[in-house]
Amino acid sequence: MLYRLDADAAALGRAFGVDTGGDPWAGGHVAPQGFAPIITAGREFIAGPGKPSQPWRMVPRLWGVPPPPSAHDAARAVLSVRNLDSPFWIGNLRNPEFRCLVPATAFMEWGRIGPDGKRRQHWFACADQPVFAFAGVWKDSEVPGMALVTCAPNAVLKQAGRDAMPAILPPDRGAWATWLHGGWDKAAKLLQPYSSSLMQEALR
């Protein structure tokens, strides 16, 4: 998977109502193990649920976190969360200070293998929000990284041959606040397949 964020830092500040902190993001593609802006509740060093009293902030994070010691490939970063009950992720997901919004304008998934033996790239965007937010989670390490949380695929992604899709949050500040501040019982309910009728194929 790849994604694009074709909006600069100033546009992201307006879209999400956050202080960009002088982030130099100018827009473009985001590749695995590359830096991209994320939005946090500004409580990275305070454990446990909390009230949205601090201003949200935009910070850079590496897309991908170091894998657990049991991983077969210790050099391959973990880009997404597929098992919400995994011991590797459970603590971070249940503590909202580790949840984040990952802004994007489009994302790519590989389709099925075609008659020519090649896979086709499918780029998708949201028809109802030019800049949207993936549900994300970050881990602290030598270089703090983030991963995208996945959910069941909608009909469009199923047709492309996918068994999961990145969880896209509704275009609602209340939903964003629930992901950044709420208890896990409420936050987990946001991890739903995005409506197929609100998705459109995007240009590369």
C-alpha positions as CSV (number, residue, x, y, z in Angstrom):
1,M,0.0,0.0,0.0
2,L,1.0,3.6,-0.6
3,Y,-0.9,6.8,0.0
4,R,-0.8,10.5,-1.1
5,L,-1.2,13.6,0.9
6,D,-1.6,16.3,-1.8
7,A,-2.1,19.1,0.7
8,D,0.5,21.3,2.3
9,A,0.9,21.9,6.0
10,A,-1.1,25.1,5.9
11,A,-4.0,23.4,4.3
12,L,-3.9,20.6,6.8
13,G,-3.9,23.1,9.6
14,R,-7.1,24.6,8.3
15,A,-8.7,21.2,7.6
16,F,-8.1,19.8,11.1
17,G,-8.0,23.0,13.1
18,V,-4.5,22.4,14.4
19,D,-1.3,24.3,14.8
20,T,1.2,22.9,12.3
21,G,4.2,23.8,14.4
22,G,6.1,25.0,11.4
23,D,5.9,21.5,9.7
24,P,7.6,21.8,6.3
25,W,5.3,19.3,4.6
26,A,4.6,20.5,1.0
27,G,2.5,17.6,-0.2
28,G,3.1,14.5,-2.2
29,H,3.4,10.7,-2.0
30,V,4.1,8.8,1.2
31,A,6.1,5.6,0.9
32,P,6.8,3.0,3.6
33,Q,9.5,4.2,6.0
34,G,9.1,7.7,4.9
35,F,8.1,10.7,7.0
36,A,4.6,12.2,6.9
37,P,2.5,14.4,9.1
38,I,0.2,13.0,11.8
39,I,-2.1,14.7,14.2
40,T,-2.0,13.8,17.9
41,A,-4.0,15.0,20.9
42,G,-0.8,16.6,22.3
43,R,-0.7,14.2,25.2
44,E,2.1,11.9,24.1
45,F,3.7,11.7,27.5
46,I,0.5,11.4,29.6
47,A,-0.9,7.9,30.0
48,G,-4.5,7.0,30.1
49,P,-7.8,8.6,28.9
50,G,-8.1,12.3,29.2
51,K,-10.2,15.3,28.4
52,P,-9.6,17.2,25.1
53,S,-8.1,20.1,27.0
54,Q,-4.8,20.4,25.2
55,P,-4.6,21.6,21.6
56,W,-4.1,19.0,19.0
57,R,-0.8,19.2,17.2
58,M,0.8,18.1,13.9
59,V,4.0,16.2,14.1
60,P,6.1,14.2,11.7
61,R,6.3,10.4,12.1
62,L,7.9,7.6,10.1
63,W,5.4,5.4,8.4
64,G,6.3,2.0,9.9
65,V,7.4,0.8,13.3
66,P,10.1,-1.8,14.2
67,P,8.6,-5.3,14.3
68,P,8.4,-7.5,17.4
69,P,11.3,-9.7,18.3
70,S,9.4,-12.7,17.1
71,A,9.1,-11.4,13.5
72,H,10.7,-13.4,10.8
73,D,12.1,-10.3,9.0
74,A,13.5,-8.0,11.7
75,A,14.3,-5.4,9.0
76,R,10.8,-5.1,7.7
77,A,8.8,-2.3,9.3
78,V,5.2,-2.9,10.4
79,L,3.0,-0.6,8.3
80,S,-0.5,-1.6,9.4
81,V,-2.5,-3.0,12.3
82,R,-4.6,-6.0,11.2
83,N,-5.1,-7.8,14.5
84,L,-6.6,-5.4,17.1
85,D,-6.0,-7.9,19.9
86,S,-2.3,-8.5,19.1
87,P,-0.1,-8.1,22.2
88,F,2.2,-6.0,20.0
89,W,-0.6,-3.3,19.6
90,I,-3.1,-3.8,22.3
91,G,-1.5,-1.4,24.8
92,N,-1.0,1.4,22.3
93,L,-4.5,1.1,20.9
94,R,-6.1,1.1,24.4
95,N,-4.2,4.2,25.5
96,P,-5.4,7.2,23.5
97,E,-2.2,9.1,23.7
98,F,-0.8,6.7,21.2
99,R,-3.7,7.1,18.7
100,C,-3.4,9.6,15.9
101,L,-5.0,10.9,12.8
102,V,-3.1,10.3,9.6
103,P,-4.2,12.8,6.9
104,A,-4.4,11.6,3.3
105,T,-6.0,12.5,0.0
106,A,-5.8,9.1,-1.7
107,F,-4.4,5.6,-1.2
108,M,-3.3,2.7,-3.3
109,E,-4.0,-1.0,-3.0
110,W,-2.7,-3.7,-5.3
111,G,-5.4,-5.6,-7.2
112,R,-5.6,-9.2,-8.2
113,I,-3.1,-10.7,-10.6
114,G,-4.3,-10.1,-14.2
115,P,-4.1,-12.3,-17.3
116,D,-0.7,-10.8,-18.0
117,G,0.6,-12.0,-14.6
118,K,0.8,-8.5,-13.2
119,R,-1.0,-6.7,-10.5
120,R,-2.8,-3.4,-11.1
121,Q,-2.5,-0.4,-8.8
122,H,-5.9,0.9,-7.6
123,W,-5.9,4.4,-6.3
124,F,-8.9,5.5,-4.2
125,A,-10.1,8.8,-2.8
126,C,-13.1,9.9,-0.7
127,A,-15.8,11.7,-2.7
128,D,-17.1,13.5,0.4
129,Q,-13.8,14.8,1.8
130,P,-10.8,15.9,-0.3
131,V,-8.6,15.5,2.8
132,F,-9.5,12.6,5.1
133,A,-8.0,11.0,8.1
134,F,-6.9,7.4,8.5
135,A,-7.1,5.9,12.0
136,G,-3.5,5.6,13.1
137,V,-1.4,4.5,16.1
138,W,2.2,5.3,16.9
139,K,4.9,3.7,18.9
140,D,7.9,5.2,20.6
141,S,11.2,4.0,19.4
142,E,14.6,5.5,18.4
143,V,12.6,7.2,15.7
144,P,8.9,7.3,16.6
145,G,6.9,5.6,13.9
146,M,3.2,5.2,13.1
147,A,1.0,2.5,11.5
148,L,-2.4,2.6,9.9
149,V,-5.2,0.7,11.6
150,T,-7.2,-1.6,9.2
151,C,-10.8,-2.8,9.2
152,A,-12.9,-5.1,7.0
153,P,-13.0,-4.1,3.3
154,N,-16.0,-2.4,1.7
155,A,-17.4,-3.7,-1.6
156,V,-15.0,-1.6,-3.7
157,L,-12.0,-3.0,-2.0
158,K,-13.4,-6.5,-2.0
159,Q,-13.8,-6.2,-5.8
160,A,-10.1,-5.2,-6.0
161,G,-9.3,-8.5,-4.2
162,R,-8.5,-7.0,-0.8
163,D,-9.4,-8.7,2.5
164,A,-8.8,-5.5,4.6
165,M,-8.7,-1.8,4.1
166,P,-7.3,1.2,6.0
167,A,-9.9,2.5,8.4
168,I,-11.0,6.0,7.3
169,L,-12.6,8.1,9.9
170,P,-15.9,10.1,9.2
171,P,-15.4,13.8,8.3
172,D,-16.5,14.9,11.7
173,R,-14.4,16.5,14.4
174,G,-16.4,14.6,17.0
175,A,-15.3,11.3,15.5
176,W,-11.7,12.6,15.3
177,A,-11.9,13.6,19.0
178,T,-13.3,10.1,19.9
179,W,-10.3,8.5,18.2
180,L,-7.8,10.8,19.9
181,H,-9.4,10.9,23.4
182,G,-12.0,8.3,23.9
183,G,-11.9,5.0,25.6
184,W,-11.2,1.9,23.5
185,D,-14.9,0.8,23.6
186,K,-15.9,3.9,21.8
187,A,-12.9,4.4,19.6
188,A,-13.1,0.8,18.3
189,K,-16.6,1.4,16.9
190,L,-15.1,3.9,14.4
191,L,-13.2,1.1,12.7
192,Q,-15.8,0.4,10.1
193,P,-15.5,-0.1,6.3
194,Y,-15.9,3.3,4.6
195,S,-19.0,3.5,2.5
196,S,-18.4,2.3,-1.1
197,S,-20.8,5.0,-2.4
198,L,-18.5,7.7,-1.0
199,M,-15.3,6.3,-2.6
200,Q,-14.0,7.0,-6.0
201,E,-11.1,5.8,-8.1
202,A,-8.4,8.4,-8.2
203,L,-5.7,9.3,-10.7
204,R,-2.2,8.2,-9.8
